[in-house]
């Protein structure tokens, strides 16, 4: 999947709420090659330390650039959500 994302970084995903509404998030995934970002990710999610270490050559952090989030429902028009 990583190779596919790097070759085609424009992504979109969605999720549905309990009320029947859903959000669609789109943007461009960009590899963040800084150890500072990797350390922050390990600090935020300590369980990752069981699988990854700084400088191991396999731990990657991706960020979403040009992100757009839109909320949809069957009872109202689309609503763009700003971060």
MARGU-904431 format. One record per atom (N, C-alpha, C): residue number from 1; x negated, y negated, z. Coordinates in nm, 3 decimals, padded with zeros to 5 digits, always signed. Atoms other than C-alpha are relative to their C-alpha. Layout:
REC, NUM, X, Y, Z
...
This chain:
REC, 1, -00.082, +00.117, +00.000
REC, 1, +00.000, +00.000, +00.000
REC, 1, -00.088, -00.126, +00.000
REC, 2, +00.089, +00.116, -00.007
REC, 2, -00.288, -00.238, +00.080
REC, 2, -00.050, -00.038, -00.140
REC, 3, +00.048, +00.028, +00.136
REC, 3, -00.428, -00.205, -00.274
REC, 3, +00.110, -00.061, -00.086
REC, 4, -00.112, +00.052, +00.077
REC, 4, -00.085, -00.269, -00.421
REC, 4, +00.030, -00.145, +00.040
REC, 5, -00.025, +00.137, -00.045
REC, 5, -00.033, -00.580, -00.207
REC, 5, -00.109, -00.094, -00.050
REC, 6, +00.109, +00.086, +00.047
REC, 6, -00.376, -00.717, -00.299
REC, 6, +00.011, -00.026, -00.151
REC, 7, -00.018, +00.017, +00.144
REC, 7, -00.298, -00.662, -00.668
REC, 7, +00.123, -00.084, -00.033
REC, 8, -00.127, +00.072, +00.021
REC, 8, +00.053, -00.811, -00.636
REC, 8, +00.042, -00.062, +00.133
REC, 9, -00.020, +00.055, -00.135
REC, 9, +00.055, -01.041, -00.330
REC, 9, +00.133, -00.071, +00.024
REC, 10, -00.131, +00.063, -00.022
REC, 10, +00.398, -01.196, -00.386
REC, 10, +00.095, +00.105, +00.055
REC, 11, -00.082, -00.100, -00.068
REC, 11, +00.622, -01.014, -00.140
REC, 11, +00.133, -00.060, +00.044
REC, 12, -00.129, +00.040, -00.051
REC, 12, +00.976, -01.024, -00.013
REC, 12, +00.051, +00.113, +00.087
REC, 13, -00.061, -00.099, -00.087
REC, 13, +01.145, -00.847, +00.274
REC, 13, +00.124, -00.060, +00.064
REC, 14, -00.125, +00.049, -00.058
REC, 14, +01.478, -00.869, +00.450
REC, 14, +00.035, +00.081, +00.124
REC, 15, -00.051, -00.067, -00.119
REC, 15, +01.654, -00.777, +00.770
REC, 15, +00.141, -00.045, +00.027
REC, 16, -00.141, +00.029, -00.023
REC, 16, +02.014, -00.763, +00.885
REC, 16, +00.027, -00.017, +00.149
REC, 17, -00.039, +00.024, -00.139
REC, 17, +02.162, -00.902, +01.205
REC, 17, +00.123, +00.079, +00.038
REC, 18, -00.117, -00.072, -00.050
REC, 18, +02.430, -00.744, +01.421
REC, 18, +00.131, -00.061, -00.047
REC, 19, -00.121, +00.069, +00.045
REC, 19, +02.677, -01.004, +01.295
REC, 19, +00.028, +00.018, -00.149
REC, 20, -00.020, -00.023, +00.143
REC, 20, +02.642, -00.884, +00.935
REC, 20, -00.073, -00.098, -00.089
REC, 21, +00.080, +00.092, +00.081
REC, 21, +02.427, -01.175, +00.824
REC, 21, -00.138, +00.064, -00.025
REC, 22, +00.134, -00.051, +00.028
REC, 22, +02.083, -01.111, +00.675
REC, 22, -00.091, -00.114, -00.041
REC, 23, +00.100, +00.097, +00.042
REC, 23, +01.762, -01.299, +00.610
REC, 23, -00.087, +00.063, -00.106
REC, 24, +00.095, -00.042, +00.103
REC, 24, +01.534, -01.277, +00.312
REC, 24, -00.121, -00.092, +00.013
REC, 25, +00.125, +00.074, -00.014
REC, 25, +01.170, -01.383, +00.359
REC, 25, -00.088, +00.032, -00.119
REC, 26, +00.089, -00.022, +00.113
REC, 26, +00.940, -01.432, +00.063
REC, 26, -00.122, -00.089, +00.014
REC, 27, +00.123, +00.078, -00.004
REC, 27, +00.588, -01.562, +00.014
REC, 27, -00.114, +00.078, -00.063
REC, 28, +00.120, -00.061, +00.055
REC, 28, +00.235, -01.474, -00.083
REC, 28, -00.089, +00.046, +00.114
REC, 29, +00.090, -00.051, -00.103
REC, 29, +00.025, -01.247, +00.137
REC, 29, -00.144, -00.031, -00.039
REC, 30, +00.139, +00.039, +00.021
REC, 30, -00.333, -01.370, +00.173
REC, 30, -00.084, +00.066, +00.108
REC, 31, +00.092, -00.063, -00.094
REC, 31, -00.618, -01.180, +00.335
REC, 31, -00.072, -00.108, +00.080
REC, 32, +00.071, +00.093, -00.088
REC, 32, -00.756, -01.369, +00.636
REC, 32, -00.123, +00.073, +00.051
REC, 33, +00.123, -00.075, -00.024
REC, 33, -01.117, -01.257, +00.658
REC, 33, -00.079, -00.049, +00.122
REC, 34, +00.075, +00.054, -00.114
REC, 34, -01.209, -01.437, +00.982
REC, 34, +00.009, +00.094, +00.121
REC, 35, +00.000, -00.079, -00.123
REC, 35, -01.311, -01.248, +01.294
REC, 35, +00.085, -00.067, +00.107
REC, 36, -00.085, +00.074, -00.095
REC, 36, -01.130, -01.521, +01.489
REC, 36, +00.145, +00.048, -00.011
REC, 37, -00.137, -00.050, +00.020
REC, 37, -00.799, -01.406, +01.335
REC, 37, +00.014, +00.144, +00.045
REC, 38, -00.005, -00.140, -00.044
REC, 38, -00.882, -01.041, +01.396
REC, 38, +00.003, +00.008, +00.153
REC, 39, +00.004, +00.000, -00.146
REC, 39, -00.965, -01.114, +01.761
REC, 39, +00.135, -00.044, +00.056
REC, 40, -00.130, +00.048, -00.047
REC, 40, -00.642, -01.308, +01.805
REC, 40, +00.106, +00.110, -00.014
REC, 41, -00.095, -00.108, +00.020
REC, 41, -00.444, -01.017, +01.659
REC, 41, -00.018, +00.109, +00.106
REC, 42, +00.027, -00.101, -00.103
REC, 42, -00.614, -00.773, +01.897
REC, 42, +00.043, -00.049, +00.138
REC, 43, -00.043, +00.057, -00.127
REC, 43, -00.545, -01.009, +02.188
REC, 43, +00.153, +00.003, +00.013
REC, 44, -00.146, +00.003, -00.002
REC, 44, -00.176, -01.039, +02.093
REC, 44, +00.062, +00.139, +00.005
REC, 45, -00.050, -00.138, +00.006
REC, 45, -00.132, -00.665, +02.031
REC, 45, -00.109, +00.095, +00.050
REC, 46, +00.108, -00.081, -00.055
REC, 46, -00.369, -00.479, +02.268
REC, 46, +00.001, +00.147, -00.045
REC, 47, -00.007, -00.140, +00.043
REC, 47, -00.244, -00.139, +02.148
REC, 47, -00.078, +00.025, -00.129
REC, 48, +00.078, -00.016, +00.124
REC, 48, -00.422, -00.203, +01.816
REC, 48, -00.144, +00.037, +00.030
REC, 49, +00.138, -00.031, -00.038
REC, 49, -00.752, -00.168, +02.003
REC, 49, -00.026, +00.150, +00.005
REC, 50, +00.016, -00.145, +00.004
REC, 50, -00.688, +00.208, +02.011
REC, 50, -00.041, +00.048, -00.138
REC, 51, +00.027, -00.040, +00.138
REC, 51, -00.728, +00.215, +01.631
REC, 51, -00.107, -00.085, -00.067
REC, 52, +00.086, +00.094, +00.072
REC, 52, -00.933, -00.092, +01.532
REC, 52, -00.094, -00.074, +00.095
REC, 53, +00.097, +00.080, -00.073
REC, 53, -01.237, -00.286, +01.647
REC, 53, -00.050, -00.110, -00.093
REC, 54, +00.062, +00.105, +00.081
REC, 54, -01.393, -00.612, +01.530
REC, 54, -00.122, +00.057, -00.070
REC, 55, +00.116, -00.044, +00.076
REC, 55, -01.644, -00.540, +01.255
REC, 55, +00.004, +00.145, -00.044
REC, 56, -00.005, -00.142, +00.039
REC, 56, -01.519, -00.186, +01.185
REC, 56, +00.016, +00.020, -00.151
REC, 57, -00.011, -00.010, +00.145
REC, 57, -01.466, -00.265, +00.816
REC, 57, +00.135, +00.049, -00.050
REC, 58, -00.132, -00.048, +00.045
REC, 58, -01.107, -00.138, +00.811
REC, 58, +00.115, -00.083, +00.053
REC, 59, -00.105, +00.079, -00.062
REC, 59, -00.911, -00.386, +01.024
REC, 59, +00.019, -00.129, -00.079
REC, 60, -00.031, +00.118, +00.081
REC, 60, -00.742, -00.651, +00.807
REC, 60, +00.115, -00.079, +00.062
REC, 61, -00.109, +00.087, -00.040
REC, 61, -00.522, -00.947, +00.892
REC, 61, +00.047, -00.073, -00.125
REC, 62, -00.059, +00.069, +00.113
REC, 62, -00.286, -01.088, +00.632
REC, 62, +00.092, -00.110, +00.053
REC, 63, -00.093, +00.107, -00.037
REC, 63, -00.097, -01.416, +00.651
REC, 63, +00.094, -00.024, -00.118
REC, 64, -00.100, +00.028, +00.102
REC, 64, +00.211, -01.525, +00.461
REC, 64, -00.005, -00.148, -00.034
REC, 65, +00.004, +00.138, +00.049
REC, 65, +00.157, -01.843, +00.258
REC, 65, +00.123, -00.029, -00.084
REC, 66, -00.116, +00.044, +00.079
REC, 66, +00.432, -02.043, +00.085
REC, 66, +00.126, +00.076, +00.039
REC, 67, -00.112, -00.079, -00.050
REC, 67, +00.685, -01.868, +00.305
REC, 67, +00.132, -00.075, -00.017
REC, 68, -00.135, +00.052, +00.011
REC, 68, +01.054, -01.919, +00.243
REC, 68, +00.093, +00.101, +00.066
REC, 69, -00.094, -00.087, -00.070
REC, 69, +01.329, -01.780, +00.464
REC, 69, +00.142, -00.053, -00.021
REC, 70, -00.139, +00.039, +00.024
REC, 70, +01.697, -01.787, +00.371
REC, 70, +00.092, +00.097, +00.071
REC, 71, -00.101, -00.081, -00.068
REC, 71, +01.989, -01.666, +00.581
REC, 71, +00.124, +00.007, -00.087
REC, 72, -00.120, -00.023, +00.081
REC, 72, +02.288, -01.517, +00.399
REC, 72, +00.108, +00.065, +00.085
REC, 73, -00.111, -00.073, -00.060
REC, 73, +02.632, -01.400, +00.507
REC, 73, +00.114, +00.001, -00.101
REC, 74, -00.118, -00.008, +00.087
REC, 74, +02.963, -01.309, +00.348
REC, 74, +00.101, -00.111, +00.032
REC, 75, -00.097, +00.101, -00.043
REC, 75, +03.138, -01.595, +00.531
REC, 75, -00.048, -00.143, -00.014
REC, 76, +00.055, +00.135, +00.013
REC, 76, +02.909, -01.893, +00.463
REC, 76, -00.103, -00.001, -00.114
REC, 77, +00.099, +00.012, +00.104
REC, 77, +02.675, -02.025, +00.201
REC, 77, -00.142, +00.026, +00.054
REC, 78, +00.138, -00.023, -00.042
REC, 78, +02.299, -01.957, +00.207
REC, 78, -00.053, -00.118, +00.081
REC, 79, +00.060, +00.102, -00.086
REC, 79, +02.103, -02.146, +00.474
REC, 79, -00.151, +00.020, +00.004
REC, 80, +00.146, -00.011, -00.003
REC, 80, +01.732, -02.215, +00.433
REC, 80, -00.048, -00.028, +00.143
REC, 81, +00.053, +00.012, -00.136
REC, 81, +01.545, -02.168, +00.761
REC, 81, -00.141, -00.054, -00.007
REC, 82, +00.132, +00.063, -00.002
REC, 82, +01.247, -02.395, +00.826
REC, 82, -00.078, +00.049, +00.121
REC, 83, +00.086, -00.044, -00.112
REC, 83, +00.954, -02.278, +01.039
REC, 83, -00.042, -00.117, +00.084
